[in-house]
Amino acid sequence: MFGFTFLSLPFLYASLVSLLVSLAAHPLINLPMLLGKNPDGSFPIWAIVMFSPFLYFVRLFSMLRRFSNREESYSEICEGIYVGGWPSSPDKLPPGDPAIVDRTCEFPRASHSAGNAYFCVPTWDTESPQPSEIEMAVL
């Protein structure tokens, strides 16, 4: 098959997915909904299958970085308001019953946060939500 071996196909697929994601993340395009994240924080099966090389790579990278860096999973910026990363376990959530505003487009909603109020505003790491989306999250 034109010099391709069977083992090179997964790498070709991962490369094409990475190209598609990098194009969608470009500031002029800014298309986080490409990954298909639902408002409830879940991913449809088609998105998991299609973007699995990217989705699982960023989860693995995030876990490795969290274990090696040992930084806090959240910081209190003023009384009762916390900013933090993706909560990988229940002990990584702020105290009390926090409402979660999920700004990630690549991570699913953590299953242990199912009892908390939740609002999903999928954005790329280098972008910010629109003012109207921020207002909806506050309400």
RAWOGI-V688426 format. One record per backbone hydrogen bond with DSSP energy under -1.0 kcal/mol. CO is the residue of the C=O (numbers start at 1). NH is the residue of the N-H. If there is no record, write none. Layout:
BEGIN
[[CO & NH] [CO & NH]]
END
This chain:
BEGIN
[[1 & 4] [5 & 8] [8 & 12] [9 & 13] [10 & 14] [11 & 15] [12 & 16] [13 & 17] [14 & 18] [15 & 19] [16 & 20] [17 & 21] [18 & 22] [19 & 23] [20 & 24] [21 & 25] [24 & 31] [26 & 29] [26 & 30] [31 & 34] [32 & 35] [33 & 36] [38 & 41] [41 & 109] [42 & 38] [44 & 48] [45 & 49] [46 & 50] [47 & 51] [51 & 55] [52 & 56] [53 & 57] [54 & 58] [55 & 59] [56 & 60] [57 & 61] [58 & 62] [59 & 63] [60 & 64] [61 & 65] [62 & 66] [63 & 67] [64 & 68] [65 & 69] [66 & 70] [73 & 85] [75 & 83] [78 & 81] [81 & 77] [81 & 78] [83 & 75] [89 & 92] [90 & 93] [100 & 119] [102 & 121] [103 & 123] [110 & 113] [111 & 114] [113 & 116] [117 & 100] [119 & 102] [124 & 127] [130 & 134] [131 & 135] [132 & 136] [133 & 137] [134 & 138] [135 & 139]]
END
